[in-house]
Amino acid sequence: MRPEPDDLQILISKYRAMGIEELEASIDRWDKENGCPSQNQSLDIAKKELEVKYKERQEQIDLLTKSLTSSSRIGRWISSFKSVINQFVDFKN
């Protein structure tokens, strides 16, 4: 028995609302209970959603890392020095 498209949308929404840890626990539980084909389809959808969540998490980590790197002390000093020089040049003109 195949789930209806509306049921799949509800299922996807439910998975998106779950946290990573909760989704992992559910996937592990469903892997052990592996039964009918519709459950396999639900499991596949859950695994894909987990991959999306991991990708989003990694993108956030990369963005934070880039932000922290760009705001290093030396970077701030260089930026301040450039700003002072620009103001000095503007003042001279």
Order of alpha helices (4+ residues) and beta strands (2+ residues): alpha-alpha-alpha-alpha
